[in-house]
Amino acid sequence: MSAAMTARESQLAIEGLAPQMDRFARLLVTKGVAVRPGQELVVSAPIEGADLVRRVVAAGYAAGAGHVTVIWADDALMRLEYENVDIEYFKKTPSWKVEQMNSLAEQGACFLMLDGSDPSALKGIDPAKPAAARSARNADCDIWRAGLDFGRNAWCIAGVPVRAWARQVFPDLGEDEALYRLWLAILDVSRASGEDPMGAWETHNASFEKNKRFLNGNHFDALRYRSSNGTDLTIGMNDRHIWEGGAGKTVDGNVFFPNIPTEEVFTTPDRMRVDGTVHSALPLVHNGSVVRDFWFAFEGGKVVDYDAVQGKDVLTHILETDEGARRLGEVALISKNTPIRQSGLIFYSTLYDENASCHLALGKGFPDCYEGGEEMGVDELLEHGVNHSNTHVDFMIGADDLDIVGIAADGTETPVFVNGQWAWE
């Protein structure tokens, strides 16, 4: 075992990562949100991530952004608000916030969301409050939400280390060294630790194409999941479903990466055709609360029973968001042979942990994963099996021994995953 780093050594090591951080910032701006000349770039980030934010803003202007707006967040302030403000306040988004987000989206901005927070920031807080705030934001900021969902605005979620998060991921290290190690991990799994991250992402994106060709070519009627932890679930597919993954594209043709990192290919299942039981493979961190060892039972597409060793109340508030929160909006396939899974780390962040494991999502489906869906309204999408909700919550189910079988309309079965990896790996 190597000797622990001192605070000074850790700080110097982080400073030594400056060239990589600059390349990471350029990657997020030019490949992540793919900012265009004259375009508004909106960056949301924790105040502790100010150093990376400054690098991103500089990269944004260097890439030709017309203006950069930064929206700050802080775990401590968020907790104080939830501790001291009545729940009724959170059921409606303040009008100034609605105007801010909707007007930025209307003007064609791209949105970069730098995610970095304490996974336990809201421990002990009534989960109904953040659940209400999230639901209200998605409903009230409807132009912004639709801009992301229907391909009108490019967007990207990426990570920025903060100390409380680093302590959770590396509990046996001192705080300064943990922060350094988290920086290394984020740069590595984001394919930004080398000399040419943008080239690495072009190569990575090509790897998605093979998997999408296989899935779209077979056009399975259903997928059956089984693993030794008790998962036995069959998910029906929509008649015109499309598998996506890697780069996304706005309706006017701008190519961007919604998640950095990303390892998934995904689609939207038939909201009415999900039956069986599925067990989690990794913890779920939702609105600052951690849920462990949980399961859902589905009948006719709807969650009819559920439990958790820790955090069942969080699941309850997710499921009570609205009618659509009890149905699936996403099916995502990810091999266990990915940098995130191979790192052996649990990041306690959905952005990273969802890319270590096959996952499902309760809530809103993706219109762009249904042929012609981007031209349909909510009611028409529902008629075609695409779920609608004011929430979208990913949870990880990719056990190491997970087997997935694709079932064709004539009943023919084709192995898709064997022991947690693509059948051809």
Secondary structure per residue as TSV (DSSP state, phi and psi in degrees):
chain	resnum	aa	ss	phi	psi
A	1	M	-	360.0	133.2
A	2	S	-	-75.5	155.6
A	3	A	-	-70.1	149.2
A	4	A	-	-65.5	145.9
A	5	M	-	-83.1	143.6
A	6	T	-	-75.9	166.6
A	7	A	H	-59.5	-40.9
A	8	R	H	-66.4	-43.8
A	9	E	H	-61.4	-41.0
A	10	S	H	-64.3	-42.7
A	11	Q	H	-63.4	-42.9
A	12	L	H	-64.3	-37.2
A	13	A	H	-65.0	-41.6
A	14	I	H	-64.0	-43.1
A	15	E	H	-60.7	-33.4
A	16	G	H	-68.3	-15.0
A	17	L	T	-85.4	1.7
A	18	A	H	-51.6	-45.9
A	19	P	H	-61.1	-38.4
A	20	Q	H	-68.4	-38.2
A	21	M	H	-62.6	-39.8
A	22	D	H	-63.8	-42.1
A	23	R	H	-65.4	-37.7
A	24	F	H	-62.0	-45.8
A	25	A	H	-59.8	-43.5
A	26	R	H	-64.6	-38.1
A	27	L	H	-60.4	-45.9
A	28	L	I	-63.7	-37.2
A	29	V	I	-78.7	-44.5
A	30	T	I	-89.2	-31.3
A	31	K	I	-105.6	-40.7
A	32	G	I	-61.9	-71.7
A	33	V	S	-93.7	-9.7
A	34	A	-	50.8	55.8
A	35	V	-	-59.4	141.5
A	36	R	-	-105.3	155.7
A	37	P	T	-54.2	129.6
A	38	G	T	82.9	-5.6
A	39	Q	-	-78.4	149.9
A	40	E	E	-77.1	130.3
A	41	L	E	-111.0	125.2
A	42	V	E	-109.7	123.6
A	43	V	E	-117.3	122.1
A	44	S	E	-109.8	137.9
A	45	A	E	-163.5	157.9
A	46	P	E	-73.9	148.8
A	47	I	G	-62.3	-26.5
A	48	E	G	-69.5	-16.8
A	49	G	G	-93.8	23.0
A	50	A	H	-58.5	-35.6
A	51	D	H	-62.2	-47.0
A	52	L	H	-66.1	-37.7
A	53	V	H	-59.3	-43.5
A	54	R	H	-60.7	-40.1
A	55	R	H	-65.1	-39.7
A	56	V	H	-65.3	-44.2
A	57	V	H	-61.6	-43.3
A	58	A	H	-61.3	-43.3
A	59	A	H	-65.3	-35.7
A	60	G	H	-62.8	-47.5
A	61	Y	H	-67.1	-36.3
A	62	A	H	-63.6	-29.5
A	63	A	T	-85.8	-1.6
A	64	G	T	103.8	8.9
A	65	A	-	-55.6	139.2
A	66	G	S	-75.0	-34.4
A	67	H	E	-160.9	149.0
A	68	V	E	-120.6	123.4
A	69	T	E	-103.1	131.9
A	70	V	E	-113.7	128.9
A	71	I	E	-114.3	117.1
A	72	W	E	-93.1	152.1
A	73	A	E	-134.1	157.2
A	74	D	-	-150.8	123.7
A	75	D	H	-58.4	-43.3
A	76	A	H	-64.2	-42.6
A	77	L	H	-67.0	-39.1
A	78	M	H	-61.3	-43.7
A	79	R	H	-64.0	-42.9
A	80	L	H	-59.2	-39.2
A	81	E	H	-64.1	-47.3
A	82	Y	H	-67.5	-29.9
A	83	E	H	-71.5	-30.3
A	84	N	H	-114.6	-6.5
A	85	V	S	-114.0	138.4
A	86	D	-	-66.3	150.8
A	87	I	H	-60.7	-28.8
A	88	E	H	-59.8	-31.3
A	89	Y	H	-61.2	-36.8
A	90	F	H	-81.2	-5.9
A	91	K	T	-82.7	-3.3
A	92	K	S	-142.3	132.4
A	93	T	-	-76.0	133.7
A	94	P	-	-54.2	142.3
A	95	S	H	-60.5	-33.3
A	96	W	H	-67.5	-33.0
A	97	K	H	-72.1	-39.9
A	98	V	H	-60.0	-46.2
A	99	E	H	-62.3	-42.0
A	100	Q	H	-60.0	-54.4
A	101	M	H	-71.3	-43.9
A	102	N	H	-66.7	-40.1
A	103	S	H	-68.3	-38.6
A	104	L	H	-62.6	-43.3
A	105	A	H	-65.1	-42.6
A	106	E	H	-60.3	-34.7
A	107	Q	T	-80.6	0.2
A	108	G	T	88.5	22.8
A	109	A	-	-66.4	158.0
A	110	C	E	-106.8	150.1
A	111	F	E	-122.7	117.7
A	112	L	E	-107.9	118.4
A	113	M	E	-108.6	107.7
A	114	L	E	-89.2	114.4
A	115	D	E	-98.9	119.5
A	116	G	-	-161.3	112.1
A	117	S	-	-155.3	166.4
A	118	D	-	-75.1	118.7
A	119	P	T	-58.5	-22.4
A	120	S	T	-108.1	20.9
A	121	A	T	-57.8	-32.3
A	122	L	T	-111.1	23.9
A	123	K	T	-58.7	127.9
A	124	G	T	89.0	-10.3
A	125	I	S	-81.5	140.9
A	126	D	-	-57.9	114.0
A	127	P	T	-63.7	-13.1
A	128	A	H	-66.5	-28.9
A	129	K	H	-69.8	-55.8
A	130	P	H	-63.8	-30.9
A	131	A	H	-64.5	-41.2
A	132	A	H	-66.3	-41.1
A	133	A	H	-64.2	-41.7
A	134	R	H	-66.5	-44.1
A	135	S	H	-63.8	-42.5
A	136	A	H	-64.0	-42.4
A	137	R	H	-60.7	-45.0
A	138	N	H	-67.3	-31.0
A	139	A	H	-81.8	-44.3
A	140	D	H	-76.5	-39.0
A	141	C	S	-87.1	58.1
A	142	D	H	-68.9	-34.3
A	143	I	H	-68.6	-43.0
A	144	W	H	-61.7	-47.8
A	145	R	H	-62.9	-44.4
A	146	A	H	-66.3	-33.2
A	147	G	H	-60.8	-39.0
A	148	L	H	-74.7	-42.7
A	149	D	H	-73.4	-32.4
A	150	F	T	-106.8	17.0
A	151	G	T	74.4	22.6
A	152	R	S	-87.3	-28.0
A	153	N	S	-125.8	131.1
A	154	A	-	-70.8	146.5
A	155	W	E	-152.1	158.6
A	156	C	E	-153.4	136.3
A	157	I	E	-109.3	129.2
A	158	A	E	-140.6	171.6
A	159	G	E	-106.1	151.7
A	160	V	-	-137.4	128.5
A	161	P	-	-68.5	142.8
A	162	V	-	-132.3	158.3
A	163	R	H	-62.5	-45.0
A	164	A	H	-64.0	-36.5
A	165	W	H	-66.7	-44.3
A	166	A	H	-60.2	-39.8
A	167	R	H	-62.4	-35.5
A	168	Q	H	-70.3	-40.1
A	169	V	H	-75.0	-36.1
A	170	F	-	-123.7	70.8
A	171	P	T	-67.3	-18.2
A	172	D	T	-92.8	0.8
A	173	L	S	-108.1	157.9
A	174	G	-	-64.2	157.9
A	175	E	H	-59.0	-41.8
A	176	D	H	-68.9	-42.7
A	177	E	H	-67.7	-37.7
A	178	A	H	-59.1	-40.5
A	179	L	H	-63.4	-42.8
A	180	Y	H	-62.5	-45.5
A	181	R	H	-64.1	-35.2
A	182	L	H	-69.1	-38.2
A	183	W	H	-57.9	-47.8
A	184	L	H	-58.3	-44.3
A	185	A	H	-64.1	-44.1
A	186	I	H	-64.0	-45.2
A	187	L	H	-63.2	-38.8
A	188	D	H	-68.1	-53.5
A	189	V	H	-71.6	-16.8
A	190	S	T	-88.5	5.6
A	191	R	T	55.5	40.9
A	192	A	-	-122.5	15.7
A	193	S	S	-93.1	-7.5
A	194	G	S	-97.0	-169.3
A	195	E	S	-80.5	-20.4
A	196	D	-	-136.6	71.5
A	197	P	H	-57.9	-36.8
A	198	M	H	-67.8	-37.1
A	199	G	H	-66.5	-39.2
A	200	A	H	-61.6	-36.4
A	201	W	H	-74.6	-29.9
A	202	E	H	-63.8	-43.6
A	203	T	H	-64.9	-44.4
A	204	H	H	-60.4	-41.8
A	205	N	H	-62.8	-34.0
A	206	A	H	-63.0	-30.0
A	207	S	H	-68.4	-24.6
A	208	F	H	-70.4	-29.3
A	209	E	H	-63.4	-38.3
A	210	K	H	-61.7	-46.6
A	211	N	H	-66.1	-39.2
A	212	K	H	-67.5	-37.8
A	213	R	H	-61.0	-42.7
A	214	F	H	-61.9	-49.4
A	215	L	H	-70.3	-44.4
A	216	N	H	-69.8	-31.8
A	217	G	H	-68.4	-38.7
A	218	N	H	-78.4	-30.9
A	219	H	-	45.8	60.9
A	220	F	-	-62.2	147.4
A	221	D	S	-80.6	-26.4
A	222	A	E	-159.8	160.0
A	223	L	E	-122.2	135.8
A	224	R	E	-113.5	125.3
A	225	Y	E	-107.0	134.3
A	226	R	E	-145.6	136.9
A	227	S	-	-151.8	164.1
A	228	S	T	-69.5	-12.9
A	229	N	T	-77.8	0.0
A	230	G	S	111.9	-5.8
A	231	T	-	-65.6	124.8
A	232	D	E	-150.5	92.5
A	233	L	E	-136.1	136.2
A	234	T	E	-118.5	127.4
A	235	I	E	-118.1	120.5
A	236	G	E	-80.0	145.2
A	237	M	E	-99.3	149.5
A	238	N	-	-66.2	154.0
A	239	D	T	-65.4	-27.2
A	240	R	T	-124.3	39.0
A	241	H	B	-71.0	152.2
A	242	I	-	-130.0	132.4
A	243	W	-	-85.8	130.2
A	244	E	E	-119.5	174.6
A	245	G	E	159.3	155.7
A	246	G	S	75.1	-131.1
A	247	A	-	-70.4	145.7
A	248	G	E	-106.6	177.2
A	249	K	E	-146.4	132.1
A	250	T	-	-73.1	166.9
A	251	V	T	-63.2	-22.7
A	252	D	T	-98.5	14.6
A	253	G	-	94.1	7.6
A	254	N	-	-81.0	123.6
A	255	V	E	-88.6	129.5
A	256	F	E	-145.1	169.3
A	257	F	-	-114.9	109.3
A	258	P	S	-63.3	-29.8
A	259	N	E	-131.5	132.7
A	260	I	E	-130.9	103.8
A	261	P	S	-85.4	167.9
A	262	T	-	-149.9	142.1
A	263	E	-	-134.2	3.5
A	264	E	-	-99.6	149.6
A	265	V	E	-111.8	141.8
A	266	F	E	-148.0	161.0
A	267	T	E	-151.4	178.8
A	268	T	-	-106.7	122.3
A	269	P	E	-82.3	175.9
A	270	D	E	-74.3	116.9
A	271	R	E	-59.9	-19.0
A	272	M	E	-102.2	-2.9
A	273	R	E	-124.2	66.3
A	274	V	E	-132.4	123.7
A	275	D	E	-141.7	137.9
A	276	G	E	121.1	-163.6
A	277	T	E	-125.2	140.0
A	278	V	E	-131.6	136.8
A	279	H	E	-111.0	145.8
A	280	S	-	-70.8	152.0
A	281	A	S	-111.0	-20.3
A	282	L	S	-140.6	159.7
A	283	P	-	-63.0	154.8
A	284	L	E	-109.2	126.3
A	285	V	E	-106.0	117.5
A	286	H	E	-133.6	118.4
A	287	N	T	50.9	41.7
A	288	G	T	82.9	4.3
A	289	S	E	-117.2	147.4
A	290	V	E	-106.4	131.8
A	291	V	E	-115.7	130.8
A	292	R	E	-125.9	148.0
A	293	D	E	47.2	68.5
A	294	F	E	-122.2	166.0
A	295	W	E	-148.8	157.3
A	296	F	E	-128.7	142.1
A	297	A	E	-111.9	131.5
A	298	F	E	-115.4	143.4
A	299	E	E	-138.8	127.3
A	300	G	T	56.8	33.0
A	301	G	T	89.5	-8.2
A	302	K	E	-112.7	140.3
A	303	V	E	-67.7	121.6
A	304	V	E	-111.8	-13.0
A	305	D	E	-160.0	156.7
A	306	Y	E	-168.4	161.0
A	307	D	E	-162.4	167.2
A	308	A	E	-154.4	145.7
A	309	V	E	-67.9	-36.9
A	310	Q	E	-138.6	131.6
A	311	G	-	90.6	24.7
A	312	K	H	-59.2	-34.1
A	313	D	H	-63.2	-31.2
A	314	V	H	-65.8	-43.7
A	315	L	H	-60.7	-40.3
A	316	T	H	-58.1	-46.0
A	317	H	H	-69.2	-32.8
A	318	I	H	-62.0	-50.2
A	319	L	H	-67.1	-25.2
A	320	E	T	-90.2	4.7
A	321	T	S	-55.3	-49.8
A	322	D	-	-170.6	-178.6
A	323	E	G	-59.7	-40.6
A	324	G	G	-69.6	-16.2
A	325	A	G	-69.3	-14.8
A	326	R	G	-92.9	4.5
A	327	R	S	-123.9	162.8
A	328	L	E	-85.5	140.0
A	329	G	E	-115.0	-9.9
A	330	E	E	-151.2	143.5
A	331	V	E	-125.6	124.2
A	332	A	E	-128.6	134.9
A	333	L	E	-112.1	128.4
A	334	I	-	-144.8	125.5
A	335	S	-	-67.9	150.7
A	336	K	S	-72.0	-9.3
A	337	N	-	-92.3	59.3
A	338	T	S	-122.9	159.3
A	339	P	H	-56.1	-38.4
A	340	I	H	-67.9	-48.0
A	341	R	H	-64.4	-41.7
A	342	Q	H	-70.5	-19.5
A	343	S	H	-67.0	-22.0
A	344	G	T	76.6	5.2
A	345	L	-	-94.7	144.7
A	346	I	-	-102.0	118.0
A	347	F	-	-85.2	-13.8
A	348	Y	S	54.4	35.9
A	349	S	-	-144.0	125.8
A	350	T	H	-58.0	-38.2
A	351	L	H	-52.3	-42.9
A	352	Y	H	-89.4	-48.0
A	353	D	H	-67.2	-29.8
A	354	E	G	-68.5	-23.0
A	355	N	G	-92.4	9.9
A	356	A	G	-106.1	-3.0
A	357	S	S	-159.0	143.8
A	358	C	-	-52.5	140.7
A	359	H	E	-144.6	165.5
A	360	L	E	-122.6	167.8
A	361	A	E	-138.9	130.9
A	362	L	E	-79.8	140.4
A	363	G	E	108.9	-143.7
A	364	K	-	-61.2	134.1
A	365	G	-	-89.8	176.6
A	366	F	-	-106.6	113.7
A	367	P	G	-57.3	-33.4
A	368	D	G	-75.4	-3.6
A	369	C	G	-97.7	13.2
A	370	Y	B	-130.7	127.5
A	371	E	T	-55.1	118.5
A	372	G	T	82.4	3.0
A	373	G	G	-64.9	-29.3
A	374	E	G	-70.3	-14.4
A	375	E	G	-99.3	1.8
A	376	M	S	-99.7	152.7
A	377	G	-	-85.4	175.7
A	378	V	H	-58.8	-46.2
A	379	D	H	-63.8	-40.3
A	380	E	H	-67.9	-39.5
A	381	L	H	-61.3	-43.0
A	382	L	H	-59.8	-41.6
A	383	E	H	-60.5	-30.9
A	384	H	T	-92.7	8.4
A	385	G	T	94.9	1.5
A	386	V	-	-87.3	119.4
A	387	N	-	-69.8	152.8
A	388	H	-	-130.1	139.0
A	389	S	-	-165.1	163.5
A	390	N	S	-90.3	11.1
A	391	T	-	-135.9	163.0
A	392	H	E	-153.2	107.2
A	393	V	E	-123.5	113.1
A	394	D	E	-79.5	140.9
A	395	F	E	-139.7	142.9
A	396	M	E	-92.2	130.5
A	397	I	-	-127.7	4.7
A	398	G	-	-80.4	75.7
A	399	A	-	-63.9	156.5
A	400	D	T	-61.0	-25.3
A	401	D	T	-106.9	20.3
A	402	L	-	-65.8	128.4
A	403	D	E	-111.4	136.6
A	404	I	E	-128.0	129.5
A	405	V	E	-115.4	131.6
A	406	G	E	-87.7	131.1
A	407	I	E	-113.6	119.1
A	408	A	-	-77.5	168.4
A	409	A	T	-60.5	-29.6
A	410	D	T	-88.6	6.0
A	411	G	S	93.2	-7.6
A	412	T	-	-62.5	136.3
A	413	E	E	-111.1	135.9
A	414	T	E	-130.4	126.1
A	415	P	E	-62.5	131.8
A	416	V	E	-110.1	-48.1
A	417	F	E	-123.6	139.3
A	418	V	E	-131.7	121.9
A	419	N	T	52.4	46.2
A	420	G	T	80.5	10.3
A	421	Q	E	-142.6	161.5
A	422	W	E	-53.9	142.3
A	423	A	T	-59.4	-24.2
A	424	W	T	-96.4	1.2
A	425	E	-	-76.4	360.0
